[in-house]
Amino acid sequence: MTPAHPGQAAHASFSSAKLAILFAYRGSPIHDISLTSVLETAGLDIGPVPTHAPGPSGFIPLTPEMLLTQPSGNLFGLSQNAGMGWDPAHLSGPEILILSTHGGLRAEDGSPIALGFHTGHWEVGLLVAEAARELKALDAIPFAGACTDPCDGRTQGTLGMMDSLPFRNDAAVVLRRLMRSLPTRSGVLGIATCDKGLPAMMMALASAGDLPTVLVPGGVTLLPEDGEDAARVQTIGARFAQKQITLEYAAEVGCRACASPGGGCQFMGTAASSQVIAEALGLALPHSALAPSGQPIWLDAARRSARAMLRLRQIGLGTSDILTSASVQNAMVVHAAIGGSTNLLLHLPAIAHSAGLPRPTVADWTHVNRQVPRLVDALPNGPRNFATVQVFLAGGTPEVMLHLRRAGLLDTSVTTVTGETLDACLDWWEQSPRRQQLRKHLRDQDGIDPDDIIMSPDRARQRGLTSTVCFPVGNLAPEGSVIKSTSIDPTLVDEDGQYRHLGPARVFITEEAAILAIKQGRISAGDVIVLICCGPAGAGMEEIYQITSALKALPFCRHVAVLTDARFSGVSTGACIGHISPEALAGGAIGKIEEGDQIEIVVDRVNLHGSVNLVGSDGQSFSPEEGARRLSQRSPCPDLRPHPSLPADTRLWAALVQASGGVWGGCVYDVDAITSLLEKGRAARHESPATNTPLLASKETQ
């Protein structure tokens, strides 16, 4: 067998002891737990159980005016603050709420007591503590609360993925409720790292209005010194199924992939893209995104963010002064320049909506991506695939923005959480010792020229970097779709910059069926995998990285395309077209594709035009226009249905987001739109009691 990794041969030899551990039954109990030990702890001295305690000494700082005018909740809050141990003499400072997505439980030495769902929220508690200490030192009163988040990597290919995108909305609701539940707050620090928790945190902070808020990105994990990054390691199942790697190799590289205990993934996926977007919006301090988790420079961002919070309060700037239509436009520009995850097409409109701003449309995204060059060479876009921590050392977001400012592509008059304009921040960055030192460190430590990671437009053009996102339309995607065009294998792109694919449809209605076909070798070069019933109404618009990563790992599968109404991980690669609208279960044409239909895909990576069309069936070829006519006469596939395990919570989410602008509206809850539909449904029932019209019916069924 040819090694799939330079280190495979070296790691192929395992001792018998290691193999015994590897093959051990994971479910066997470690200890025999008796009923007696459940009911009683042997030897426990119960002793006296007190009912009273002396309570804190001192006096809470009340005044007659407070007693006469303050609500009882404010007064009782002071009692609770003293009861929790805060010095009563220092209860008059500004109260700052720190919200985080922290998960898991660590001992004082950092060892795990209870694991988190993922590395991205495992060390976030350290940032909370650092920010809180700084606030306390500056005579503020820090409060801390958390709404932990799931891991898209952990739920890939499982039923848990059906809760992934809906969780974002739920978490944003919880975080907003927590913010409002501390009525005496003077500001909010949000600390988050990963795919859904960070967008949810930004949605919550965006709604704060006049209240000052600052976002602290949770950073990234380090690369293993010898092994695979967290993106590639997620393909070990598919590669083992195709006999590309050994069991021993899979076990060892799987152990090492997350080389440090905290932080988001090492690639420019959704987590890293969201951190960069937080900074581009002005919500996070300059050069705080993508810092290596657990390192001193990472902790320092929490301290400086605490100071920034108090400065915003001091000079009277609120979140609505930071988040504007211009800052949203800047974020779209930076997203294009970094080659960010397509999931931000869902998250940035949701953040804008939360701030009461217009949501970016497909036309807006298309315009920006045609205008803005990609400047960053990072996993998974290439060509050399640098890690996110190396992007940080090369200068991170402010370095990208320096190039964009020179090109006249940014509005640098916007205000940031520093209290100063973006222009002033970039002036500081350009001359800062921090910039010079980190870029030198990258050269000395890794032997990498920072300008090979974050490039000028001219150098990027010379290296063949192209813009990232394209929105194909056609008779199979009349309302649009999205492809990360940079992720298409460059050997499949013609000299004119166009990718062309014509092949037979292989139709699947569940991800499980599609991945099984791939692992069993039932997918051939040239095929077009059509995965339907995976949009919001079918499976919660699940992320199908299990499929795209499996295809990437198989040599011939670069010649396989994917069409789906689901979405992709930010690290997905290949000719994968998602967000196809309308989705199959909303009457979309994609739900009418039949096995063997000829599908034509054309993506112009230079001009960012694309099409996806039915152009043949039953041995006949025809034009896209004829394909549209035939699709209009077809009935949907008879086996279309939501996933049988789709949670009721997700069904409700899908109905609400359909009423609120759907996928292209950011999958938000638009309360005005929802209540309007409810009122129309109530009025219709009142006029015609026998009518059984769904209150939140889709546009196609109304």
VEXVOZA-366093 format. One line per 2 residues: their letters; for each residue z, y, x of C-alpha. Coordinates in nm, 3 decimals, padded with zeros to 5 digits, always signed. Example, Ala and Ser with C-alpha at 12.3 -4.5 7.8 and 13.67 -1.06 7.14 Angstrom:
BEGIN
AS> +00.780,-00.450,+01.230  +00.714,-00.106,+01.367;
END
This chain:
BEGIN
MT> +00.000,+00.000,+00.000  -00.088,+00.346,+00.130;
PA> +00.221,+00.567,+00.150  +00.213,+00.846,-00.113;
HP> +00.435,+01.064,+00.106  +00.461,+01.097,+00.486;
GQ> +00.814,+00.962,+00.474  +00.746,+00.668,+00.245;
AA> +00.707,+00.405,+00.515  +01.023,+00.520,+00.690;
HA> +01.225,+00.494,+00.370  +01.076,+00.165,+00.245;
SF> +01.333,-00.054,+00.419  +01.656,-00.078,+00.222;
SS> +01.965,-00.277,+00.310  +02.079,-00.553,+00.074;
AK> +02.385,-00.343,-00.009  +02.168,-00.052,-00.117;
LA> +01.951,-00.282,-00.325  +02.260,-00.426,-00.492;
IL> +02.364,-00.076,-00.593  +02.012,+00.006,-00.703;
FA> +01.987,-00.294,-00.934  +02.345,-00.277,-01.065;
YR> +02.373,-00.261,-01.440  +02.447,+00.103,-01.518;
GS> +02.618,+00.027,-01.847  +02.886,-00.212,-01.719;
PI> +03.243,-00.079,-01.764  +03.426,+00.021,-01.447;
HD> +03.769,-00.043,-01.598  +03.898,-00.256,-01.882;
IS> +04.053,-00.005,-02.123  +04.332,-00.150,-02.337;
LT> +04.438,-00.025,-02.679  +04.791,+00.027,-02.545;
SV> +04.665,+00.269,-02.278  +04.480,+00.462,-02.546;
LE> +04.789,+00.500,-02.764  +05.045,+00.564,-02.489;
TA> +05.047,+00.673,-02.123  +05.284,+00.442,-01.939;
GL> +05.572,+00.620,-01.769  +05.507,+00.962,-01.923;
DI> +05.830,+01.161,-01.957  +05.775,+01.348,-02.282;
GP> +06.093,+01.549,-02.237  +06.172,+01.852,-02.454;
VP> +05.868,+02.012,-02.618  +05.940,+02.387,-02.645;
TH> +05.861,+02.594,-02.950  +05.938,+02.936,-02.799;
AP> +05.863,+03.119,-02.473  +05.983,+03.457,-02.341;
GP> +05.635,+03.612,-02.352  +05.493,+03.876,-02.117;
SG> +05.718,+04.153,-01.998  +05.620,+04.518,-02.023;
FI> +05.451,+04.728,-02.289  +05.093,+04.739,-02.414;
PL> +04.954,+05.095,-02.386  +04.975,+05.204,-02.751;
TP> +04.972,+05.562,-02.878  +05.061,+05.695,-03.224;
EM> +04.693,+05.778,-03.278  +04.591,+05.421,-03.201;
LL> +04.844,+05.281,-03.446  +04.726,+05.520,-03.716;
TQ> +04.348,+05.494,-03.665  +04.256,+05.173,-03.483;
PS> +04.165,+04.858,-03.678  +04.423,+04.581,-03.661;
GN> +04.181,+04.365,-03.461  +04.176,+04.614,-03.174;
LF> +04.555,+04.626,-03.164  +04.599,+04.249,-03.185;
GL> +04.338,+04.212,-02.912  +04.570,+04.399,-02.676;
SQ> +04.850,+04.154,-02.762  +04.623,+03.861,-02.683;
NA> +04.513,+04.020,-02.356  +04.875,+04.047,-02.245;
GM> +04.943,+03.695,-02.373  +04.662,+03.559,-02.155;
GW> +04.829,+03.712,-01.851  +04.660,+04.048,-01.797;
DP> +04.898,+04.312,-01.667  +04.989,+04.523,-01.975;
AH> +04.995,+04.833,-01.756  +04.622,+04.787,-01.690;
LS> +04.493,+04.730,-02.041  +04.337,+05.072,-02.089;
GP> +04.030,+05.017,-01.869  +03.678,+04.961,-02.007;
EI> +03.627,+04.609,-02.141  +03.314,+04.438,-02.005;
LI> +03.194,+04.111,-02.151  +03.040,+03.857,-01.913;
LS> +02.829,+03.602,-02.100  +02.681,+03.305,-01.919;
TH> +02.512,+02.971,-01.967  +02.765,+02.797,-01.743;
GG> +02.798,+02.421,-01.786  +02.999,+02.146,-01.622;
LR> +03.337,+02.162,-01.453  +03.407,+02.186,-01.080;
AE> +03.724,+02.139,-00.877  +03.837,+02.417,-00.644;
DG> +03.654,+02.247,-00.356  +03.330,+02.245,-00.558;
SP> +03.329,+01.872,-00.629  +03.233,+01.768,-00.983;
IA> +03.496,+01.691,-01.244  +03.246,+01.692,-01.530;
LG> +02.872,+01.728,-01.468  +02.659,+01.999,-01.620;
FH> +02.330,+01.928,-01.797  +02.145,+02.064,-01.493;
TG> +02.180,+02.240,-01.159  +02.072,+02.569,-01.316;
HW> +02.402,+02.624,-01.490  +02.628,+02.423,-01.260;
EV> +02.718,+02.707,-01.019  +02.680,+02.996,-01.263;
GL> +03.058,+03.006,-01.303  +03.081,+03.126,-00.942;
LV> +02.871,+03.429,-01.034  +03.093,+03.495,-01.336;
AE> +03.402,+03.486,-01.114  +03.245,+03.714,-00.852;
AA> +03.138,+03.971,-01.109  +03.479,+03.955,-01.279;
RE> +03.666,+04.013,-00.952  +03.450,+04.317,-00.881;
LK> +03.505,+04.459,-01.229  +03.881,+04.405,-01.199;
AL> +03.885,+04.577,-00.860  +03.714,+04.875,-01.025;
DA> +03.982,+04.893,-01.298  +03.765,+04.739,-01.571;
IP> +03.876,+04.446,-01.785  +03.634,+04.152,-01.767;
FA> +03.602,+03.903,-02.051  +03.402,+03.582,-02.013;
GA> +03.231,+03.356,-02.265  +02.957,+03.096,-02.242;
CT> +02.684,+02.926,-02.440  +02.558,+02.645,-02.219;
DP> +02.195,+02.536,-02.217  +01.996,+02.211,-02.199;
CD> +01.756,+02.101,-01.926  +01.386,+02.064,-02.002;
GR> +01.350,+01.839,-01.698  +01.621,+01.607,-01.830;
TQ> +01.470,+01.590,-02.179  +01.105,+01.538,-02.072;
GT> +00.962,+01.244,-02.264  +01.275,+01.208,-02.479;
LG> +01.372,+01.309,-02.831  +01.583,+01.584,-02.676;
MM> +01.263,+01.783,-02.614  +01.239,+01.843,-02.989;
DS> +01.544,+02.068,-02.958  +01.428,+02.258,-02.651;
LP> +01.239,+02.558,-02.786  +01.444,+02.583,-03.108;
FR> +01.757,+02.595,-02.889  +01.639,+02.926,-02.743;
ND> +01.661,+03.095,-03.084  +01.995,+02.932,-03.164;
AA> +02.143,+03.035,-02.829  +02.022,+03.393,-02.873;
VV> +02.195,+03.403,-03.212  +02.519,+03.265,-03.064;
LR> +02.511,+03.505,-02.770  +02.451,+03.803,-02.999;
RL> +02.739,+03.692,-03.220  +02.965,+03.662,-02.916;
MR> +02.867,+04.014,-02.809  +02.952,+04.156,-03.149;
SL> +03.272,+03.953,-03.168  +03.428,+04.164,-02.892;
PT> +03.417,+04.498,-03.077  +03.586,+04.684,-02.791;
RS> +03.323,+04.589,-02.531  +03.178,+04.873,-02.323;
GV> +02.894,+04.668,-02.179  +02.764,+04.315,-02.131;
LG> +02.671,+04.125,-01.815  +02.445,+03.827,-01.886;
IA> +02.427,+03.548,-01.627  +02.167,+03.275,-01.674;
TC> +01.913,+03.073,-01.480  +01.690,+02.830,-01.661;
DK> +01.410,+02.765,-01.907  +01.577,+02.837,-02.241;
GL> +01.918,+02.984,-02.156  +01.770,+03.274,-01.960;
PA> +01.513,+03.379,-02.227  +01.788,+03.345,-02.488;
MM> +02.017,+03.566,-02.280  +01.746,+03.829,-02.243;
MA> +01.682,+03.818,-02.619  +02.052,+03.877,-02.680;
LA> +02.082,+04.160,-02.428  +01.762,+04.319,-02.558;
SA> +01.926,+04.371,-02.896  +02.215,+04.573,-02.749;
GD> +02.066,+04.918,-02.822  +02.288,+05.194,-02.682;
LP> +02.520,+04.944,-02.514  +02.455,+04.903,-02.139;
TV> +02.363,+04.551,-02.027  +02.268,+04.394,-01.693;
LV> +02.111,+04.052,-01.634  +02.216,+03.848,-01.329;
PG> +01.958,+03.575,-01.252  +02.121,+03.247,-01.149;
GV> +01.887,+03.179,-00.857  +01.708,+02.867,-00.734;
TL> +01.789,+02.539,-00.563  +01.681,+02.459,-00.208;
LP> +01.411,+02.217,-00.096  +01.513,+01.885,+00.060;
ED> +01.463,+01.873,+00.435  +01.282,+01.540,+00.392;
GE> +01.157,+01.440,+00.049  +00.987,+01.577,-00.259;
DA> +01.043,+01.890,-00.463  +01.181,+01.876,-00.817;
AR> +00.834,+01.902,-00.968  +00.669,+01.615,-00.785;
VQ> +00.973,+01.389,-00.813  +00.933,+01.391,-01.191;
TI> +00.618,+01.179,-01.146  +00.786,+00.878,-00.983;
GA> +00.762,+00.670,-01.303  +00.386,+00.715,-01.336;
RF> +00.325,+00.662,-00.965  +00.534,+00.345,-00.961;
AQ> +00.348,+00.216,-01.267  +00.021,+00.263,-01.078;
KQ> +00.166,+00.090,-00.766  +00.141,+00.407,-00.556;
IT> +00.507,+00.400,-00.446  +00.778,+00.142,-00.403;
LE> +01.098,+00.119,-00.602  +01.298,+00.198,-00.289;
YA> +01.096,+00.509,-00.216  +01.135,+00.633,-00.575;
AE> +01.510,+00.578,-00.560  +01.556,+00.767,-00.235;
VG> +01.337,+01.070,-00.302  +01.484,+01.090,-00.652;
CR> +01.828,+01.115,-00.494  +01.734,+01.403,-00.263;
AC> +01.503,+01.622,-00.476  +01.770,+01.871,-00.590;
AS> +01.884,+01.950,-00.237  +02.157,+02.199,-00.329;
PG> +02.394,+02.167,-00.625  +02.298,+02.482,-00.814;
GG> +02.003,+02.695,-00.916  +01.678,+02.664,-01.104;
CQ> +01.382,+02.460,-00.980  +01.189,+02.522,-00.661;
FM> +00.860,+02.604,-00.834  +00.728,+02.903,-01.028;
GT> +00.791,+02.733,-01.360  +00.958,+02.877,-01.666;
AA> +01.300,+02.926,-01.506  +01.171,+03.110,-01.199;
SS> +00.913,+03.306,-01.400  +01.186,+03.417,-01.641;
QV> +01.404,+03.539,-01.353  +01.114,+03.745,-01.217;
IA> +01.039,+03.884,-01.564  +01.403,+03.992,-01.606;
EA> +01.367,+04.197,-01.289  +01.025,+04.329,-01.388;
LG> +01.166,+04.447,-01.721  +01.428,+04.648,-01.532;
LA> +01.711,+04.437,-01.681  +01.807,+04.286,-01.343;
LP> +01.871,+04.456,-01.009  +01.585,+04.476,-00.756;
HS> +01.548,+04.157,-00.551  +01.800,+03.956,-00.752;
AL> +01.556,+03.698,-00.893  +01.503,+03.367,-00.706;
AP> +01.803,+03.403,-00.471  +01.927,+03.071,-00.325;
SG> +02.215,+02.952,-00.541  +02.555,+02.929,-00.374;
QP> +02.464,+03.152,-00.078  +02.640,+03.481,+00.009;
IW> +02.331,+03.688,-00.080  +02.333,+03.523,-00.424;
LD> +02.700,+03.599,-00.485  +02.648,+03.958,-00.373;
AA> +02.403,+04.014,-00.661  +02.686,+03.948,-00.907;
RR> +02.910,+04.204,-00.738  +02.637,+04.469,-00.730;
SA> +02.546,+04.396,-01.092  +02.908,+04.459,-01.193;
RA> +02.892,+04.796,-01.019  +02.559,+04.871,-01.187;
ML> +02.714,+04.798,-01.525  +02.991,+05.051,-01.471;
RL> +02.742,+05.305,-01.336  +02.526,+05.272,-01.648;
RQ> +02.835,+05.333,-01.858  +02.926,+05.630,-01.641;
IG> +02.587,+05.801,-01.675  +02.539,+05.707,-02.041;
LG> +02.237,+05.476,-02.024  +02.197,+05.192,-02.273;
TS> +01.968,+04.892,-02.298  +01.723,+05.079,-02.518;
DI> +01.674,+05.325,-02.230  +01.569,+05.035,-02.008;
LT> +01.365,+04.817,-02.243  +01.061,+05.008,-02.361;
SA> +00.698,+04.927,-02.437  +00.616,+05.041,-02.084;
SV> +00.866,+04.800,-01.927  +00.727,+04.514,-02.138;
QN> +00.379,+04.604,-02.013  +00.510,+04.602,-01.655;
AM> +00.655,+04.255,-01.713  +00.316,+04.130,-01.832;
VV> +00.151,+04.275,-01.521  +00.405,+04.110,-01.289;
HA> +00.369,+03.781,-01.479  -00.004,+03.784,-01.407;
AI> +00.053,+03.872,-01.041  +00.298,+03.585,-00.979;
GG> +00.096,+03.327,-01.174  +00.388,+03.276,-01.410;
ST> +00.455,+02.998,-01.658  +00.262,+03.001,-01.987;
NL> +00.596,+02.963,-02.165  +00.652,+03.334,-02.105;
LL> +00.380,+03.389,-02.366  +00.650,+03.269,-02.607;
HL> +00.950,+03.434,-02.444  +00.835,+03.787,-02.360;
PA> +00.721,+03.861,-02.720  +01.059,+03.729,-02.838;
IA> +01.244,+03.963,-02.600  +01.032,+04.257,-02.716;
HS> +01.099,+04.167,-03.081  +01.474,+04.154,-03.012;
AG> +01.452,+04.504,-02.866  +01.269,+04.631,-03.174;
LP> +00.947,+04.678,-02.976  +00.592,+04.567,-03.062;
RP> +00.523,+04.209,-02.956  +00.242,+04.154,-02.703;
TV> -00.062,+03.991,-02.863  -00.316,+03.745,-02.726;
AD> -00.551,+04.040,-02.678  -00.283,+04.218,-02.472;
WT> -00.227,+03.914,-02.250  -00.601,+03.865,-02.205;
HV> -00.651,+04.229,-02.106  -00.369,+04.219,-01.851;
NR> -00.480,+03.893,-01.692  -00.838,+04.017,-01.657;
QV> -00.713,+04.337,-01.493  -00.435,+04.209,-01.263;
PR> -00.499,+03.990,-00.958  -00.274,+03.697,-00.874;
LV> -00.091,+03.781,-00.551  +00.163,+03.500,-00.506;
DA> +00.105,+03.156,-00.355  +00.382,+02.943,-00.502;
LP> +00.430,+02.597,-00.643  +00.245,+02.479,-00.854;
NG> -00.048,+02.724,-00.832  -00.125,+02.701,-00.462;
PR> -00.320,+02.700,-00.249  -00.033,+02.628,-00.004;
NF> +00.244,+02.590,-00.266  +00.543,+02.773,-00.124;
AT> +00.886,+02.726,-00.282  +01.059,+02.992,-00.488;
VQ> +01.328,+03.053,-00.225  +01.047,+03.128,+00.021;
VF> +00.901,+03.373,-00.230  +01.246,+03.537,-00.235;
LA> +01.255,+03.567,+00.144  +00.902,+03.708,+00.146;
GG> +01.027,+03.994,-00.071  +01.037,+03.850,-00.422;
TP> +00.966,+04.068,-00.723  +00.989,+04.411,-00.555;
EV> +00.741,+04.303,-00.286  +00.494,+04.202,-00.558;
ML> +00.555,+04.532,-00.733  +00.486,+04.729,-00.415;
HL> +00.132,+04.589,-00.413  +00.095,+04.653,-00.786;
RR> +00.215,+05.012,-00.745  -00.042,+05.074,-00.471;
AG> -00.308,+04.936,-00.704  -00.198,+05.171,-00.983;
LL> -00.113,+04.884,-01.217  +00.252,+04.968,-01.293;
DT> +00.429,+05.240,-01.487  +00.687,+05.330,-01.224;
SV> +00.844,+05.605,-01.433  +01.046,+05.348,-01.632;
TT> +01.423,+05.336,-01.589  +01.598,+05.028,-01.448;
VT> +01.957,+04.906,-01.459  +02.017,+05.084,-01.130;
GE> +02.011,+05.401,-01.339  +01.707,+05.516,-01.141;
TL> +01.334,+05.486,-01.197  +01.131,+05.190,-01.082;
DA> +00.955,+05.427,-00.843  +01.284,+05.512,-00.672;
CL> +01.376,+05.143,-00.649  +01.045,+05.055,-00.484;
DW> +01.084,+05.344,-00.239  +01.423,+05.200,-00.143;
WE> +01.286,+04.848,-00.109  +00.994,+04.950,+00.111;
QS> +01.228,+05.102,+00.371  +01.531,+04.877,+00.326;
PR> +01.685,+04.680,+00.616  +01.728,+04.394,+00.365;
RQ> +01.350,+04.362,+00.330  +01.286,+04.366,+00.703;
QL> +01.564,+04.119,+00.781  +01.469,+03.860,+00.517;
RK> +01.099,+03.867,+00.600  +01.182,+03.823,+00.969;
HL> +01.413,+03.535,+00.881  +01.129,+03.361,+00.697;
RD> +00.906,+03.392,+01.004  +01.173,+03.273,+01.246;
QD> +01.318,+02.990,+01.035  +01.014,+02.843,+00.858;
GI> +00.729,+02.980,+01.071  +00.571,+03.141,+00.765;
DP> +00.407,+03.481,+00.749  +00.554,+03.655,+00.440;
DD> +00.213,+03.807,+00.372  +00.076,+03.455,+00.324;
II> +00.313,+03.411,+00.028  +00.298,+03.755,-00.134;
MS> -00.044,+03.897,-00.056  -00.229,+04.221,-00.090;
PD> -00.512,+04.209,-00.346  -00.769,+04.194,-00.064;
RA> -00.600,+03.904,+00.113  -00.546,+03.721,-00.217;
RQ> -00.915,+03.755,-00.295  -01.008,+03.626,+00.050;
RG> -00.778,+03.324,+00.002  -00.946,+03.242,-00.330;
LT> -00.654,+03.326,-00.560  -00.768,+03.381,-00.917;
ST> -00.593,+03.515,-01.225  -00.371,+03.270,-01.403;
VC> -00.397,+03.258,-01.779  -00.704,+03.212,-01.997;
FP> -00.719,+03.183,-02.376  -00.999,+02.947,-02.484;
VG> -01.126,+02.964,-02.841  -01.381,+02.754,-03.025;
NL> -01.426,+02.529,-03.323  -01.120,+02.327,-03.219;
AP> -00.903,+02.634,-03.151  -01.016,+02.903,-03.397;
EG> -00.689,+03.097,-03.356  -00.673,+03.046,-02.982;
SV> -00.516,+02.831,-02.713  -00.396,+02.876,-02.357;
IK> -00.469,+02.722,-02.018  -00.324,+02.800,-01.678;
ST> -00.668,+02.821,-01.518  -00.526,+02.834,-01.164;
SI> -00.390,+02.483,-01.217  -00.737,+02.326,-01.245;
DP> -00.828,+02.125,-00.937  -01.053,+02.362,-00.735;
TL> -01.290,+02.077,-00.647  -01.384,+02.061,-01.015;
VD> -01.479,+02.429,-01.033  -01.844,+02.525,-00.983;
ED> -01.959,+02.793,-00.740  -01.978,+03.040,-01.028;
GQ> -01.605,+02.991,-01.091  -01.652,+02.782,-01.404;
YR> -01.487,+02.453,-01.496  -01.697,+02.239,-01.728;
HL> -01.591,+01.912,-01.885  -01.760,+01.693,-02.145;
GP> -01.593,+01.371,-02.250  -01.477,+01.144,-02.530;
AR> -01.160,+01.217,-02.726  -00.866,+00.980,-02.694;
VF> -00.642,+01.074,-02.986  -00.263,+01.029,-02.992;
IT> -00.006,+01.161,-03.239  +00.302,+01.108,-03.022;
EE> +00.376,+01.175,-02.657  +00.519,+00.824,-02.626;
AA> +00.184,+00.668,-02.719  -00.009,+00.890,-02.478;
IL> +00.218,+00.826,-02.176  +00.209,+00.451,-02.246;
AI> -00.172,+00.459,-02.241  -00.166,+00.642,-01.907;
KQ> +00.083,+00.403,-01.748  -00.108,+00.100,-01.876;
GR> -00.436,+00.226,-01.732  -00.607,+00.277,-02.069;
IS> -00.720,+00.631,-01.981  -01.041,+00.665,-01.780;
AG> -01.203,+00.939,-01.576  -01.383,+01.182,-01.805;
DV> -01.158,+01.122,-02.107  -01.008,+01.406,-02.310;
IV> -00.654,+01.324,-02.420  -00.598,+01.486,-02.760;
LI> -00.226,+01.498,-02.838  -00.159,+01.624,-03.190;
CC> +00.136,+01.658,-03.426  +00.337,+01.802,-03.135;
GP> +00.338,+02.169,-03.241  +00.636,+02.339,-03.407;
AG> +00.607,+02.147,-03.735  +00.535,+01.814,-03.567;
AG> +00.780,+01.788,-03.279  +00.935,+02.131,-03.224;
ME> +00.645,+02.232,-02.997  +00.769,+01.997,-02.728;
EI> +00.687,+02.044,-02.362  +00.470,+01.757,-02.235;
YQ> +00.520,+01.770,-01.859  +00.568,+01.393,-01.860;
IT> +00.198,+01.363,-01.942  +00.060,+01.640,-01.721;
SA> +00.269,+01.528,-01.423  +00.157,+01.168,-01.469;
LK> -00.206,+01.280,-01.470  -00.152,+01.486,-01.157;
AL> -00.011,+01.183,-00.979  -00.308,+00.956,-01.051;
PF> -00.618,+01.008,-00.834  -00.889,+00.974,-01.101;
CR> -00.691,+01.166,-01.359  -00.791,+01.504,-01.222;
HV> -01.106,+01.419,-01.416  -00.904,+01.389,-01.739;
AV> -00.848,+01.691,-01.966  -00.573,+01.743,-02.223;
LT> -00.586,+01.923,-02.558  -00.266,+01.968,-02.756;
DA> -00.081,+02.182,-03.009  +00.229,+02.134,-02.793;
RF> +00.318,+02.343,-02.487  +00.337,+02.276,-02.114;
SG> +00.599,+02.303,-01.846  +00.549,+02.597,-01.614;
VS> +00.486,+02.350,-01.332  +00.209,+02.166,-01.515;
TG> -00.128,+02.138,-01.344  -00.473,+02.019,-01.443;
AC> -00.724,+02.102,-01.713  -00.459,+02.116,-01.983;
IG> -00.511,+02.332,-02.290  -00.207,+02.390,-02.511;
HI> -00.078,+02.611,-02.792  -00.393,+02.512,-02.987;
SP> -00.379,+02.695,-03.317  -00.356,+02.625,-03.599;
EA> -00.155,+02.315,-03.516  -00.264,+01.984,-03.666;
LA> +00.005,+01.982,-03.935  -00.095,+02.332,-04.046;
GG> -00.449,+02.219,-04.122  -00.584,+02.294,-03.775;
AI> -00.918,+02.155,-03.663  -00.747,+01.966,-03.381;
GK> -00.601,+01.741,-03.650  -00.954,+01.637,-03.753;
IE> -01.067,+01.503,-03.417  -01.165,+01.136,-03.425;
EG> -01.150,+00.878,-03.146  -01.466,+00.902,-02.935;
DQ> -01.570,+01.251,-03.045  -01.741,+01.441,-02.765;
IE> -01.534,+01.744,-02.657  -01.674,+02.022,-02.440;
IV> -01.441,+02.245,-02.241  -01.560,+02.549,-02.046;
VD> -01.321,+02.774,-01.852  -01.449,+03.074,-01.655;
RV> -01.175,+03.132,-01.396  -01.334,+03.456,-01.276;
NL> -01.385,+03.640,-01.605  -01.111,+03.451,-01.794;
HG> -01.325,+03.333,-02.082  -01.297,+02.984,-02.225;
SV> -01.410,+02.760,-02.507  -01.310,+02.423,-02.649;
NL> -01.552,+02.268,-02.898  -01.647,+01.951,-03.078;
VG> -02.012,+01.897,-02.973  -02.083,+01.533,-03.055;
SD> -01.988,+01.226,-03.257  -02.133,+00.885,-03.345;
GQ> -02.379,+00.909,-03.058  -02.517,+01.246,-03.169;
SF> -02.493,+01.574,-02.982  -02.490,+01.908,-03.158;
SP> -02.406,+02.275,-03.112  -02.057,+02.424,-03.144;
EE> -02.172,+02.588,-03.467  -02.276,+02.251,-03.610;
GA> -01.945,+02.112,-03.486  -01.761,+02.379,-03.681;
RR> -01.957,+02.289,-03.994  -01.879,+01.920,-03.958;
LS> -01.511,+01.988,-03.895  -01.495,+02.197,-04.213;
QR> -01.618,+01.894,-04.410  -01.381,+01.644,-04.247;
SP> -01.042,+01.553,-04.382  -00.747,+01.555,-04.144;
CP> -00.672,+01.228,-03.966  -00.497,+01.003,-04.220;
DL> -00.202,+00.928,-03.992  -00.099,+01.291,-03.928;
RP> +00.275,+01.327,-03.970  +00.576,+01.491,-03.806;
HP> +00.753,+01.277,-03.551  +00.982,+01.039,-03.745;
SL> +01.281,+01.155,-03.540  +01.217,+01.529,-03.587;
PA> +01.562,+01.682,-03.650  +01.617,+01.870,-03.975;
DT> +01.737,+02.166,-03.767  +01.399,+02.178,-03.593;
RL> +01.211,+02.147,-03.921  +01.397,+02.454,-04.045;
WA> +01.322,+02.639,-03.720  +00.951,+02.556,-03.753;
AL> +00.940,+02.690,-04.108  +01.116,+03.011,-04.011;
VQ> +00.895,+03.082,-03.708  +00.582,+03.004,-03.912;
AS> +00.692,+03.276,-04.153  +00.758,+03.511,-03.858;
GG> +00.425,+03.517,-03.678  +00.417,+03.164,-03.542;
VW> +00.347,+03.064,-03.184  +00.153,+03.378,-03.092;
GG> +00.436,+03.589,-03.232  +00.683,+03.433,-02.987;
CV> +00.842,+03.178,-03.225  +01.097,+03.437,-03.334;
YD> +01.297,+03.488,-03.653  +01.148,+03.794,-03.823;
VD> +01.410,+03.855,-04.089  +01.196,+04.103,-04.285;
AI> +00.903,+03.861,-04.300  +01.125,+03.567,-04.395;
TS> +01.312,+03.750,-04.669  +00.985,+03.886,-04.805;
LL> +00.852,+03.532,-04.842  +01.176,+03.420,-05.002;
EK> +01.154,+03.703,-05.252  +00.792,+03.616,-05.332;
GR> +00.892,+03.253,-05.384  +01.181,+03.354,-05.611;
AA> +00.955,+03.583,-05.814  +00.691,+03.309,-05.846;
RH> +00.947,+03.060,-05.972  +01.081,+03.315,-06.217;
ES> +00.731,+03.375,-06.356  +00.637,+03.007,-06.363;
PA> +00.945,+02.781,-06.363  +00.732,+02.466,-06.351;
TN> +00.571,+02.568,-06.023  +00.712,+02.392,-05.720;
TP> +00.588,+02.623,-05.443  +00.752,+02.586,-05.098;
LL> +00.943,+02.903,-05.014  +00.819,+02.908,-04.655;
AS> +00.474,+02.762,-04.701  +00.224,+02.816,-04.422;
KE> -00.065,+03.057,-04.463  -00.299,+02.763,-04.507;
TQ> -00.106,+02.634,-04.810  -00.031,+02.964,-04.982;
END
